[in-house]
Amino acid sequence: MLQRPKGTKDLLPSESYIWQDFERKVKRILDSYNFKEIRVPVFEYTELFQRGVGETTDVVQKEMYTFNDKGGRSITLRPEGTAGVIRAYLENGMSSNPSPTKLWYNMGVYRYENVQKGRLREFHQLGIELIGSSSYLADVETILIGNSVINALNLEDVELNINSIGCPTCRAKYQNVLREFIGKNLEEYCDTCKTRFEKNPMRILDCKESKCKQLNIGAPKMIDYLCDECKEHFENVKITLEKLNINYKIDSSIVRGLDYYTKTVFEFVSKKDGLTVIGGGRYDGLVEEFGGIHTPAVGFGAGIERLMELYSNNNIIVKDNVPDLYILSCGVEENIKTIELSEKLRKSGYIIEKDVFERSFKSQMKYANKLNCKNLIVIGEDEIKTNKAKIKNMETGEEKEIELNIETIKQCL
């Protein structure tokens, strides 16, 4: 028997209604902030992610699904959403739109990594990008949206951690100090960290190897080396969050896993298992890196599988897509009448079920019960002759005789 590849999952109808409930709630939040949906290709030229995500990241070095197409071009399945969205923003001239540009997406992303709790090799990412503002207010709004998602999903024991990783100017000074600290024990670090030492030593702080984590204890903190502008920016973020009663902790270890971040970075983390459910920050140089003019931006990404696990554990989600009505019928004329009524009711927004097997009334009744249909009508010869039928409420058992037309049926649903 053929099986799905490791790191992928089938989303069955027994689960998809939970995702739909989640998506409705999240979309209401994003609509309230006036964010608009964008959809970008599943694959891009590999260079996009090498330049955007960063060649020293785990994503680019170890995790991308990259191949040559039939024209010999290097293609990569998207490992995250931001790079493709910024490419689309530039390529489609969205910079001429009123600023800021507010975009959101819900997309499948692909990383060849160890399969773990809440993270597969094909997983889904909810993301937002607020493009065009350098103000701390854009950072705060992005964090507020993340907080609103956490609250709307009724997620317990999730905390907000924030940090600042500065701008290229103050980060260059910090990296010299960090190299001095790491350099004393460089030979003890893993091979990946050694390759990052010259190009981007901050990536070493993000290493998941236990021995590297130990060696990083006591490392200098970027937050202590911020320039005046970055320091003021971060202070304004903190003050505003405090005034809005948004609880946060400063976590100087947050550098995020992608090279494009600058200044504010943040993570909403599950206290139970320490996993990040929403993470993001500011990335003021990415548009310029892709050939555009200097354009500041901020955003976040959320692994939906991790969010869904917390959502399911913290909520009772009622299925709301059970059929409003099952119409039983046997015979050619009766079936035609059933089809006519079903189509009209469906166009009015009702969920209607009917037989497509030419089964007996008894078999149809069993099927209607299995579907938990709310109401039931039987159409036989007598119902066709009199144009009357009985509608039964399957929860209460109450029966009413009605005229066999759309308006009277709708009054009972």
TAKAGI-V475051 format. One record per pair of residues at least 24 apart in sequence whose C-alpha atoms are under 6 Angstrom apart, sorted by sequence separation. I is the first residue (numbers start at 1). J is the second residue. D is the distance in Angstrom with one decimal. If there is no record, write none. Layout:
I,J,D / I,J,D
//
This chain:
104,128,4.2 / 278,302,4.3 / 103,128,5.6 / 277,302,5.7 / 103,129,5.2 / 326,352,6.0 / 102,129,6.0 / 324,351,5.3 / 325,352,5.1 / 326,353,4.8 / 327,354,5.3 / 46,74,5.6 / 102,130,4.7 / 323,351,4.8 / 324,352,6.0 / 326,354,5.7 / 46,75,5.0 / 80,109,5.8 / 101,130,5.8 / 323,352,5.5 / 45,75,4.7 / 46,76,5.1 / 79,109,5.0 / 101,131,5.0 / 44,75,5.8 / 52,83,5.8 / 78,109,5.5 / 79,110,4.8 / 100,131,5.4 / 44,76,5.6 / 79,111,5.5 / 100,132,4.7 / 43,76,5.4 / 99,132,5.8 / 43,77,4.3 / 42,77,5.8 / 43,78,5.4 / 42,78,5.8 / 64,111,5.3 / 63,111,4.9 / 325,373,5.9 / 63,112,4.4 / 324,373,6.0 / 325,374,5.9 / 327,376,5.9 / 63,113,5.7 / 323,373,4.9 / 324,374,5.1 / 325,375,4.6 / 326,376,4.8 / 327,377,4.9 / 328,378,4.7 / 329,379,4.9 / 325,376,5.5 / 327,378,5.9 / 328,379,6.0 / 170,226,5.6 / 165,222,5.8 / 170,227,5.5 / 166,226,5.8 / 166,230,5.7 / 37,103,5.7 / 35,102,4.8 / 36,103,4.9 / 37,104,4.8 / 38,105,5.6 / 35,103,5.2 / 36,104,5.9 / 37,105,5.5 / 161,248,5.5 / 163,250,5.7 / 160,248,4.8 / 161,249,4.8 / 162,250,5.0 / 163,251,5.8 / 161,250,5.6 / 162,251,5.8 / 163,252,5.7 / 161,251,5.8 / 167,262,5.5 / 166,262,5.6 / 167,263,5.8 / 136,233,5.8 / 165,262,5.8 / 166,263,4.2 / 165,263,4.9 / 164,263,4.7 / 164,264,4.4 / 136,237,5.8 / 163,264,5.9 / 164,265,5.8 / 163,265,5.3 / 162,265,5.8 / 162,266,4.2 / 161,266,5.6 / 161,267,5.3 / 160,267,5.8 / 7,115,5.9 / 160,268,4.5 / 159,268,5.5 / 159,269,5.4 / 158,269,5.4 / 158,270,4.5 / 7,120,4.7 / 158,271,5.7 / 7,121,4.5 / 8,122,5.4 / 157,271,5.4 / 153,311,6.0 / 134,296,5.2 / 132,295,5.5 / 133,296,5.6 / 132,296,5.2 / 132,297,5.6 / 131,297,4.2 / 130,297,5.6 / 130,298,5.3 / 129,298,5.9 / 130,299,5.9 / 129,299,4.3 / 128,299,5.2 / 128,300,5.6 / 127,300,5.5 / 127,301,4.2 / 126,301,5.6 / 126,302,5.0 / 125,302,5.4 / 125,303,4.8 / 124,303,5.9 / 125,304,5.6 / 124,304,5.4 / 118,305,5.2 / 118,306,4.5 / 53,258,5.2 / 54,259,5.0 / 53,259,5.6
//
